């Protein structure tokens, strides 16, 4: 793998919870612009990897570099500023708030919240608010024109698939270079999951070198949307390559596909 194409590099990444080793000296690279699938049985360390990379957990050992930035034990705020955004397996939307308010939570770190700015520089504040409203509508419309028309409706009145779209838009509104998607199809039908991932890939096509790391248990989706896959088991990387390569690997068949 060419070093110039590597966006995220983890080396010897280890996460211990007491005597439990959730990540065990993990080496993993993410290339610019690729869609990388993370596979493995429940408890294999996939979401822990996301939590370490995004600063929710402080790793026990190892190295994490994102482009030219050292992110080892960085805070979530530092990770966001560097250009990494994520979604969660369980919805983190605030249901009583509007779609627009939820989207603004995704870019709060880039906003000026100072009282003096908001009181004394009203024109600049209003211009920034107008820009964010336009950006929110444009982003939502790329997923669903009808959803863009519901910008000020409470999220609690929105369907499950549209809530997932909102979560992805909330991550994208900060203009990240790396998007981490943790089981975006959870709680959705097969057809809804297909539709959502097709939306994500269509949006990504217009975002330059955005890289996506996807945790997903729907093998059909993984096969269709990923450029490369990495398989975890007990916190270790046991296989990587194309979907066809990892599906044929006997270690993967035993650990993940349930075949001896």
C-alpha positions in Angstrom: 0.0 0.0 0.0 1.4 3.4 -1.0 2.1 5.6 2.0 0.8 8.6 0.1 -2.6 7.1 -0.2 -3.0 6.2 3.5 -5.4 8.5 5.3 -5.6 6.6 8.7 -2.9 4.4 10.1 -3.1 2.4 13.3 -0.1 0.4 14.6 -0.1 -1.9 17.6 -3.4 -0.5 18.7 -4.4 -2.1 22.0 -7.4 -1.5 24.2 -7.7 -3.3 27.6 -10.6 -3.2 30.0 -9.1 -4.7 33.1 -8.2 -8.3 32.1 -10.1 -8.1 28.8 -8.2 -7.3 25.7 -10.7 -5.7 23.3 -8.1 -4.7 20.7 -4.9 -6.7 20.5 -1.9 -5.0 18.8 -4.1 -4.1 15.8 -2.5 -2.8 12.6 -4.9 -1.3 10.1 -4.7 1.3 7.3 -7.5 3.2 5.6 -6.8 4.6 2.2 -8.1 7.9 0.8 -11.4 7.6 -0.9 -12.0 3.8 -0.2 -14.9 2.1 1.3 -13.5 -0.3 3.9 -15.8 -3.0 5.5 -15.1 -4.1 9.0 -16.4 -7.6 9.7 -16.3 -10.0 12.6 -18.6 -11.6 15.2 -20.2 -9.6 18.0 -17.5 -8.7 20.6 -14.7 -8.9 18.1 -13.6 -5.3 18.6 -15.1 -3.5 15.7 -17.1 -0.8 17.6 -14.2 -0.6 20.1 -12.0 0.4 17.2 -14.4 3.2 16.3 -14.5 4.3 19.9 -10.7 4.4 20.2 -10.2 6.2 16.9 -12.8 8.9 17.8 -11.5 9.5 21.3 -14.3 8.0 23.3 -11.8 5.4 24.7 -8.2 6.2 25.5 -6.2 3.3 24.1 -3.8 1.3 26.3 -1.0 1.3 23.7 -0.1 1.8 20.0 -0.1 4.6 17.5 -2.9 6.3 15.5 -2.1 8.8 12.8 -4.7 10.6 10.6 -3.0 12.2 7.6 -0.2 14.2 9.3 -1.9 14.4 12.7 -1.1 12.2 15.7 -4.5 11.2 17.2 -3.2 8.8 19.8 -5.4 9.5 22.9 -6.8 12.6 21.2 -10.1 14.0 22.5 -13.3 13.7 20.5 -13.1 17.4 19.7 -9.6 17.1 18.3 -10.7 14.1 16.3 -13.6 16.1 14.8 -11.4 19.0 14.0 -8.9 16.7 12.2 -11.7 15.5 9.9 -13.2 12.3 11.3 -17.0 11.9 11.8 -19.1 8.9 12.8 -22.6 7.5 13.3 -23.6 5.0 16.1 -25.3 1.7 15.9 -28.0 3.0 18.3 -29.6 6.3 17.3 -28.2 9.4 19.0 -30.7 11.8 17.6 -32.6 14.1 19.9 -36.1 13.3 19.0 -37.9 16.4 20.3 -35.5 18.7 18.4 -36.0 19.6 14.8 -34.1 18.0 11.9 -32.1 21.3 11.6 -31.2 21.4 15.3 -29.9 17.8 15.1 -27.8 18.6 12.1 -26.2 21.6 13.8 -25.0 19.3 16.6 -22.8 17.8 13.9 -20.9 21.0 13.2 -21.1 22.7 16.6 -17.3 22.5 17.0 -16.9 24.8 14.0 -19.4 27.4 15.2 -18.7 30.6 17.2 -20.9 30.3 20.3 -19.6 33.4 22.0 -22.2 35.7 23.5 -20.5 38.9 22.2 -20.3 37.5 18.7 -23.9 36.5 18.7 -25.1 39.9 20.2 -22.7 42.4 18.5 -22.1 40.8 15.1 -25.6 40.1 14.1 -25.1 40.4 10.4 -22.3 37.9 10.4 -24.4 35.6 12.7 -27.4 35.8 10.3 -25.2 35.2 7.3 -23.7 32.1 8.9 -27.2 30.8 9.9 -28.4 31.3 6.3 -25.4 29.4 5.0 -25.9 26.5 7.4 -29.6 26.3 6.5 -28.7 26.1 2.8 -26.1 23.5 3.5 -28.5 21.4 5.6 -31.1 21.5 2.9 -28.7 20.6 0.1 -27.3 17.7 2.1 -30.7 16.3 3.0 -31.9 16.8 -0.6 -29.1 14.6 -1.9 -30.6 11.7 0.2 -34.3 12.7 -0.1 -35.9 15.9 -1.5 -38.9 15.3 0.6 -36.7 15.1 3.8 -35.2 18.5 3.0 -38.7 20.0 3.1 -39.1 18.7 6.7 -36.0 20.7 8.0 -37.9 22.2 11.0 -40.0 19.2 11.9 -39.2 17.3 15.1 -37.1 14.2 14.4 -39.6 12.1 16.5 -42.1 12.5 13.6 -39.7 11.1 11.0 -39.5 7.5 9.8 -36.7 5.1 10.8 -34.9 5.2 7.4 -35.1 9.0 7.3 -33.7 9.2 10.8 -30.7 7.1 9.6 -30.3 9.6 6.7 -30.3 12.5 9.2 -27.6 10.8 11.3 -25.4 10.4 8.2 -26.1 14.0 7.2 -25.2 15.1 10.8 -21.8 13.4 10.4 -21.3 14.8 6.9 -22.2 18.4 7.6 -18.8 18.9 9.3 -17.1 18.0 5.9 -15.1 15.1 7.2 -12.4 13.3 5.2 -13.2 10.0 7.0 -16.7 8.8 7.8 -17.2 5.9 10.2 -20.6 4.1 9.9 -21.5 1.7 12.7 -24.1 -0.7 11.5 -26.2 1.9 9.6 -28.8 -0.8 8.7 -29.6 -1.8 12.3 -33.4 -1.8 12.8 -34.1 -1.5 9.1 -35.6 -3.9 6.6 -33.3 -5.3 3.9 -34.8 -3.0 1.2 -34.4 0.0 3.5 -30.8 -0.9 4.1 -30.1 -1.3 0.4 -31.7 2.1 -0.2 -29.7 3.9 2.5 -26.3 2.5 1.4 -27.1 3.4 -2.2 -27.8 7.0 -0.9 -24.5 7.1 1.0 -22.5 6.0 -2.0 -24.2 8.4 -4.3 -23.5 11.3 -1.9 -19.9 10.1 -1.5 -19.4 10.3 -5.2 -19.7 14.1 -5.0 -17.4 14.5 -2.0 -14.0 13.9 -3.5 -11.7 11.7 -1.5 -14.0 10.9 1.4 -13.2 7.5 2.9 -15.8 5.4 4.6 -15.3 2.6 7.1 -18.4 0.5 7.5 -19.4 -2.0 10.2 -22.1 -4.1 8.8 -23.5 -7.6 9.3 -25.5 -7.7 6.0 -23.0 -9.6 3.8 -24.8 -8.7 0.6 -24.3 -5.0 1.4 -20.7 -5.5 2.3 -20.1 -7.3 -1.0 -21.7 -4.6 -3.1 -20.4 -1.5 -1.6 -16.8 -2.2 -0.3 -13.5 -1.9 -2.0 -11.7 -3.9 0.7 -12.6 -5.7 3.9 -10.9 -6.4 7.2 -12.1 -9.2 9.5 -11.7 -9.0 13.3 -11.8 -11.8 15.8 -11.0 -11.4 19.5 -9.6 -7.9 18.9 -7.1 -9.1 16.2 -7.1 -8.7 12.4 -7.4 -12.2 11.0 -7.9 -11.4 7.3 -8.1 -8.6 4.8 -8.7 -8.2 1.1 -11.6 -8.1 -1.3 -14.9 -9.5 -0.1 -14.4 -12.5 -2.3 -11.0 -13.1 -0.7 -12.1 -12.9 2.9 -15.3 -15.0 2.2 -13.1 -17.8 0.9 -10.7 -17.7 3.9 -11.1 -20.7 6.2 -10.4 -18.6 9.3 -13.2 -16.3 8.4 -15.6 -19.1 7.6 -14.9 -20.6 11.1 -14.9 -17.4 13.1 -17.6 -15.4 11.3 -19.6 -17.5 8.9 -20.0 -20.4 11.2 -18.4 -23.0 8.8 -15.9 -25.5 10.0 
